């Protein structure tokens, strides 16, 4: 599975975990984890200087809904890097209703890219599929990509392996582009984040993976910064599924939150 545009996309949740060494502190104090230099460099390049600031005390992710409330809303982002840099994108969190009465959620990652969310019984949010309407493509990952996982400690990583299928809407049975990915989902820590919408204490999640979809080997890293009661206040993801996964062109971009309604 694998996440944004496709960065998001290829990230799935296989419950083999590998916990990084942790420094334990009291719940009140939390643990402060400095941002690794390579992450700081990438986030500064993609989001801009001063967006991700000082490290703050981090607590375990006890309740996923605090960081990504499942409610319909409209979020406006400014694109900070990539071919659409300078553009403003309005993205939505939308609820659908299945025939059996259950809810289904869709999250916009770009004007044409949408991630479909599935919530587990324990509250985790997973992405089983991502659609790219501009390219007429749906990417399905098995098991699903992790979006936000509960119970994680600051600095903890969970590894995953998954199969990836890229399906064209005009020929959904075609399996010309498929493959397998290995990845790592890491709760990096908590940081002060300054974006046009305001200043937040946000948790940083890193999704890194490598594998083959189609004929070529690929690697990527995506970042999501989640603020309590708001959701994603900044992100670095792929913008074009076909360009990245099939043609193997880097289409990564950064986005920062301008407003949330």
N, C-alpha and C positions, 0 to 999 in steps of 0.2 A: 504494500500500500504505500501511498506516497504523496505529501502535502504541498503548496500554494501556487501558485497555480499548479504546480506539480510538485513543488517542494512540499507542499501539503499533501500531496497526493501519495507520495510513496512512503508514508509513515504509518506504520501499523502497529498494532499492539500484540505482540506475541509474548505470552507471560513468562519469558525467561528473563530474570532480572539480574543485574549486576550492580550492586550498591557501591558507590564510591566511598572512600573513607570520610567519616563525618566528625566534626568537632561538636560535641554536645554542650548545650547551654540550657539554662532554665527557660521555661516557656515564656516568661516575662521578658527576658533579655534576648532570646533568640540567638542565632549564630550569624555572624557577618562574614560573607564570602566575597572577597574582592573579585571583580570581573576579570577573567583570564585575558591576557594581553591580545591574543589572537581574536577573541570575541569582541573586545573593545575596538580593535582596528576595523573589523568588518562592520560593526554597528555604526561606527562613526562615518565610514565611507558610504554606507547605504542610507542611513537616516539623517546624518548631518552631525556636526560637532555640538556637544552640550545636550543632546537629547537623552542619552543614558548617562546618568551622573553617578553620585556616590553610592557605595554599597550600604545597605541598611540591614538591621536585624531581620532574619528570615525565620519563619515558623513552618511546620509541616502543613501540607495542603489538606486540611481536614474536611472542607466542604467545597466541592468544585463549583457549586452554584454561586458562591460568593464572588468568584472571579469571572464567571461567564453565566449571568442570569439568563435562563431560557424564557425570554419574553420578546414579543415583536417590537422592533425598533429600527430606526434609520440612523446610520452613522456616516459621517462625511470625513474623508481622508484627503490629505495632500500627498501626492506622489513625490518622493524626494530623490529618487534615482531610477535609472532605467530609461527606456525609450519614451515613456510617458511622464518623465520628470517635469514637475511644475503643474501638471493637471490636477483637477479636483475630481474625486470619485465618490459618488453616493452609493453606499452598500447597505443592504438590508438583512436583518434577521427575521425570517418569515416562518410562520407555523402553518402546517397543513394537517388535514384530518383524514385518516385512513377509513375505509368502509366499516371497519370494526370499532371505530370510535377512538382509536389511539392517535396520538399526535406524532407528527413528523416535522423535523426542523431543517431549514436550509439557511446557510450563512454565505453571504456574498464575499468573495475574495478579490474580485475585480468586476467591472461592468458585465463581463461575459462569463466569468468563472464562479461556480457555486459549489460549496462543500455541503454534503448531506450528513447530518449528525444523527448518531444513535446513542441514546443514554442507557447505560447498563443498570442493573438492579442496585449496584453499589454507588451509582451516581456518576461514574466516569463518562466522559464524552469522547466518542470515537467517530472517525470519518470512514465509512465503508466505500464511498464513491464521491467523485468530483466530476462535474460536467463543464464542458467548454462549448458554449452555444455558438461562438464565432467559428469554431473549427468543426462543430458537429461531432463531438467526441465525448465519451464517458469513460473514465478510468475507474476500475474496480480493483480493490486490494483485499486480499484474504490472508490472514485476518485483517481487520480494519486498521487504518492509521490512528495513532493516538493524537488527540487534540488537547485534552486536559484530563489528567489522572489524579484521583484522590489518594490520600495515604502516603504521598511521597515526602521524603525528608529533604531539606535543603542540601544540594550537592549530589543527590541520588540520581543514578542512571538506570534505565531499564532497556535491555536489548531486545530486538525483535527480528524475525524473518518472515517474509511474506511473498506471495505470488501477486503479480500485477498483470492485468489485462486491459488493453486499450481498445475500446470498441467504437466503431463509427456508427452514428445513428442511422445512416442510410444502408448499412450492412451490419447489423448487430451481431451476427453469428461469426463474422470474420475474426480470426485470431492471428492476423499477420504480425501484430505487435504485442508481445507478451514477454514475461520474464520473471525474475526473482530478485528480491532486494534484501539486504541486511542493514539494520539501522540501530540507532541509539537515541533514546528520548531522555533528556536531562533537565532536571529542575536546577538551573544554574544558581539562583538566589534571588534576592529582592533588591531593587535599585530605585533611586529617585529618577523619574522620567518627566521631562519637560517637553510638552507638545503644544500646538496652538490651542487645544481644548483646555489646557491647564497643566498643573504639576501633580504627579501621582506617585504613590509608593506601589510599584508594580513588580510582580514576579516574572522572571525571565525563563522561558522554556526554549531549549535548543533541540532541533531535530536534524540528525545527520544520518546519511545513508549512502550505500554504494551497491551496485549490482548491474544487471543488464536488462534492458527492455528493448527488444528488437536486436539489431546486429552489434550495437556498440556498448561499451562499458561506460557507466556514468556515476558521478558522485555529486552530492549537494548537501548544503546545510541551510536550514530555515530557522528563523527566530520569531517568537511571539512574546509580547509583553502584555500581561493581563493585569488590569487594575480592579480592585474590589468594587463591586456594584456597577461597573462600567463595561468590562470586557476587554477587547483588544485595543490598546491605545497606540501601539506601534507594531509593525511587522516587517520582516524581510522574507519574501517568498518568490517563487517563479511566477511569471505573468502569463506564459503561453505554454500550454500542455504539449501541443504538437511540436513547437520549436525545440523545447527542451528534451522531451522524452523520445521523440522520433527522429528529429533532424539533429538533435544534440547541440543546439545553440543556446548559450546562456541567456535567459530572458529575465533574470532576477531583478527585483526592484524593492525599494523601501516605501513604506507609507506611515504617516503620522496622523493621529486623530485631530480633526478640527472641531467637530461637534457631534453630540449624540442626543437623539430625541426618542 
